[in-house]
Amino acid sequence: ADLVIDGRGELEAFGVSGSAAQSVLRTPITLPSPGRLVLSPAGLRDSGLSPGGTATVRGDRGDVTVTVVEGRDGQPALLDHTDMAASASSPVIDAYWIRLSEGNSDEQSLAATDQVTELARELAPGSEVQGMIAMRGAIDSVLDTMLMVVAGLLSVAVLIALIGVGNTMALSVLERRRESGLLRALGLTRKGVRAMLIWEALLVAGVASGMGVVFGLIFGTAGTASVFGYDDVVLSGIPWVQLFTIVLIGGVCGVIAALLPARRAGAISPVSAMAG
């Protein structure tokens, strides 16, 4: 629609249904309500308008006055579709906004895009279908490959960590042989010796996993902020449940790695242990 700005010039705006547009948008923008014209900060500067000012929608049915509202950066000038219908008897439909449902595979998304393109060419020859679906599919494929590589490296790191915890506990059993014998002589049972070493391994693995998660969050957040900016860092999206599960699994893996050394420590007789 063409808008007259207090006799100083004209501006082109798109008429949309706020409720319908909200269901298909992925990028948050300010949507218009009846009697409102939404302009981006750049649009306000270019038009010379300010929030609260007025503009006139011109059409064959008559003129409609709307109030200016400031929107988000980069968004187009938007009107409510009822204001456009009130001024124009046959408004021109320039574009349809379409959003695919969530959970589709890359193949399903590309197939749906092809179907929409064919339908658009049949209904409106010369029309063009644009979107980020193909690019999203390529990016998702690259990210999936990177995640598989990272998961493989993490698996190797976990295996090395388990071997390290097992070796540490085995050396601890050898170095504290007389200490274990003295504890046994003072009345500590074999089960108590095993439990002591298992709790020690649990503390070591749990603290290490917790520190890894904390430093991972710090460096991950800093890296994301350096690439996308601090405004795009969403702390509410951090998967706290998954992170807690990682710490829990780390503790369990530490216990598993300490079972054999703890069993050997409990099997040593007090006399032979104190004899060295």
C-alpha positions in Angstrom: 0.0 0.0 0.0 1.1 3.6 -0.6 1.1 5.9 2.4 1.2 9.7 2.4 3.4 11.1 5.2 1.9 14.4 6.2 2.2 15.7 2.7 6.0 15.2 2.7 6.3 12.1 0.6 5.1 8.5 0.1 6.0 5.2 1.7 5.3 1.6 0.7 4.1 -0.8 3.3 2.8 -4.4 3.4 -0.5 -5.4 4.9 -0.4 -8.5 7.1 -2.6 -10.3 9.6 -0.8 -10.2 12.9 -2.2 -13.5 14.3 -1.6 -15.4 11.0 1.9 -13.9 10.6 2.9 -14.8 14.2 2.3 -18.5 13.5 4.8 -18.6 10.6 7.5 -16.2 11.7 10.9 -17.4 13.0 12.5 -14.1 13.5 10.8 -11.9 16.1 9.4 -8.7 14.6 6.8 -6.1 15.7 3.5 -6.9 14.1 0.9 -4.3 13.5 -2.5 -4.0 15.1 -5.5 -2.2 13.5 -4.8 1.5 13.1 -1.1 1.1 13.5 1.9 1.4 11.1 5.1 -0.3 12.2 8.3 1.2 11.0 11.9 0.1 11.7 14.3 2.6 13.3 15.8 3.1 9.8 12.3 3.6 8.3 11.6 6.2 10.9 14.7 8.1 10.1 14.2 7.9 6.3 10.5 9.0 6.5 11.1 11.7 9.1 8.4 10.2 11.3 8.5 9.5 15.0 6.6 7.1 17.2 3.1 8.5 17.8 3.0 10.4 14.5 0.4 9.7 11.8 0.4 8.6 8.2 -2.4 8.3 5.7 -3.1 5.1 3.7 -4.4 6.1 0.3 -6.6 3.8 -1.8 -9.6 3.8 -4.2 -12.0 3.3 -1.3 -10.7 6.3 0.7 -8.0 7.3 3.0 -7.3 5.7 6.4 -5.1 7.5 9.0 -2.8 5.2 11.1 -0.5 5.9 14.1 3.2 5.2 13.7 4.8 2.6 16.0 8.5 1.8 16.2 9.5 -1.8 15.3 12.7 -3.8 15.2 15.8 -3.2 13.1 15.6 -4.5 9.6 11.9 -5.3 9.4 9.7 -3.9 6.6 7.0 -1.3 7.0 3.8 -3.2 8.1 0.1 -2.4 8.2 -2.8 -4.4 9.6 -4.6 -6.1 6.7 -7.9 -4.6 7.8 -6.6 -1.0 7.3 -5.4 -2.0 3.8 -8.8 -3.5 3.0 -10.5 -0.4 4.2 -8.6 1.8 1.8 -8.3 -0.5 -1.3 -11.0 -2.6 -2.9 -8.6 -5.0 -4.5 -5.3 -5.1 -2.6 -2.4 -6.8 -4.5 -1.0 -9.9 -2.8 2.7 -9.7 -3.2 3.9 -12.6 -1.1 2.9 -15.5 1.0 4.8 -16.5 4.2 5.1 -20.2 4.7 6.7 -22.1 7.6 7.4 -25.8 7.5 6.4 -27.9 10.5 9.1 -28.9 13.0 10.8 -32.3 13.0 11.2 -32.8 9.3 14.3 -34.3 7.9 16.4 -32.5 5.3 14.9 -34.6 2.5 11.4 -33.9 3.6 12.1 -30.2 3.9 13.6 -30.1 0.4 10.7 -32.1 -1.1 8.2 -29.7 0.5 10.1 -26.8 -0.9 10.0 -28.3 -4.4 6.2 -28.9 -4.1 5.6 -25.3 -3.0 7.8 -24.0 -5.9 5.8 -26.1 -8.4 2.5 -24.9 -7.0 3.6 -21.3 -7.0 4.6 -21.5 -10.7 1.3 -23.0 -11.6 -0.8 -20.5 -9.7 1.4 -17.4 -10.4 3.8 -17.9 -13.4 6.9 -15.9 -12.8 6.7 -16.0 -9.1 9.8 -16.8 -7.0 10.1 -18.9 -3.9 12.8 -17.8 -1.5 13.9 -19.2 1.9 16.6 -20.7 4.0 15.5 -24.3 3.9 18.2 -25.5 1.5 20.8 -23.6 3.4 19.5 -24.9 6.7 19.7 -28.4 5.3 23.4 -27.9 4.3 24.3 -26.3 7.6 22.5 -29.1 9.6 24.4 -31.7 7.6 27.7 -30.0 8.4 26.8 -29.7 12.1 25.7 -33.3 12.3 29.1 -34.4 10.9 30.9 -32.1 13.3 28.9 -33.5 16.2 29.7 -37.1 15.2 33.4 -36.2 15.1 33.2 -34.4 18.5 31.3 -37.3 20.0 34.0 -39.7 18.8 36.7 -37.6 20.3 34.8 -37.3 23.6 34.4 -41.1 23.7 38.1 -41.5 23.3 38.7 -38.9 26.0 36.3 -40.6 28.4 38.1 -44.0 27.8 41.4 -42.3 28.5 40.0 -40.7 31.7 38.7 -44.1 32.9 42.1 -45.7 32.4 43.7 -42.7 34.2 41.3 -43.0 37.2 41.9 -46.8 37.3 45.7 -46.3 37.2 45.5 -43.6 39.9 43.5 -45.8 42.2 45.8 -48.8 41.6 48.9 -46.7 42.5 47.0 -45.3 45.5 46.3 -48.9 46.7 50.0 -49.8 46.3 51.3 -46.6 48.0 48.8 -46.9 50.9 49.3 -50.6 51.4 50.5 -50.2 55.0 47.7 -47.6 55.7 45.1 -50.1 54.5 46.7 -52.8 56.7 46.6 -50.6 59.7 43.0 -49.7 59.2 42.2 -53.3 58.8 44.0 -54.1 62.0 42.1 -51.4 63.8 38.8 -53.0 62.8 37.9 -51.7 59.4 36.4 -54.5 57.3 37.2 -55.4 53.8 33.9 -53.9 52.7 34.9 -50.7 54.5 38.2 -50.5 52.6 36.5 -51.0 49.3 33.9 -48.4 50.1 36.5 -45.9 51.1 38.4 -46.2 47.8 35.1 -46.2 45.8 34.0 -43.0 47.5 37.4 -41.4 46.8 37.1 -42.3 43.1 33.6 -40.9 43.1 34.7 -37.6 44.5 37.6 -37.3 42.1 35.5 -38.2 39.0 32.5 -36.0 40.2 34.7 -32.9 40.9 36.5 -33.4 37.6 33.2 -33.7 35.7 31.7 -30.7 37.4 34.7 -28.5 36.7 34.7 -29.7 33.1 31.0 -28.6 32.8 31.6 -25.2 34.5 34.6 -24.4 32.3 32.9 -25.7 29.2 29.9 -23.4 29.9 32.3 -20.4 30.4 34.3 -20.9 27.3 31.3 -22.0 25.2 29.4 -18.9 26.2 32.4 -16.7 25.5 32.9 -18.3 22.1 29.3 -17.9 21.2 29.3 -14.3 22.3 32.5 -13.5 20.3 30.9 -14.9 17.1 27.2 -13.8 17.4 27.4 -11.0 20.0 26.3 -11.0 23.6 22.7 -10.0 22.7 22.2 -13.3 21.0 23.5 -15.4 23.9 20.4 -17.1 25.5 21.3 -18.6 28.9 17.8 -20.0 29.3 18.6 -22.4 26.5 21.4 -24.2 28.4 20.4 -27.8 28.9 20.9 -28.1 32.6 19.3 -31.5 32.9 21.8 -32.9 30.3 24.7 -31.3 32.0 23.7 -32.7 35.4 23.4 -36.1 33.7 27.0 -35.7 32.3 28.3 -35.1 35.8 26.4 -38.1 37.1 27.7 -40.3 34.4 31.2 -39.1 35.1 30.9 -40.1 38.7 29.5 -43.5 37.8 32.4 -44.1 35.4 34.9 -43.2 38.1 33.3 -45.8 40.4 33.5 -48.4 37.7 37.2 -47.7 37.1 37.9 -48.0 40.8 36.1 -51.3 41.4 39.1 -53.6 40.6 41.7 -51.6 42.6 39.2 -51.4 45.5 38.6 -55.2 45.3 42.4 -55.8 45.4 42.8 -53.5 48.4 40.1 -55.3 50.3 41.6 -58.7 49.6 45.0 -57.8 51.2 45.5 -59.3 54.7 46.4 -56.8 57.5 49.6 -58.7 58.4 51.1 -58.8 54.9 50.0 -55.2 54.2 51.7 -53.9 57.4 54.8 -56.0 56.7 55.2 -54.1 53.5 
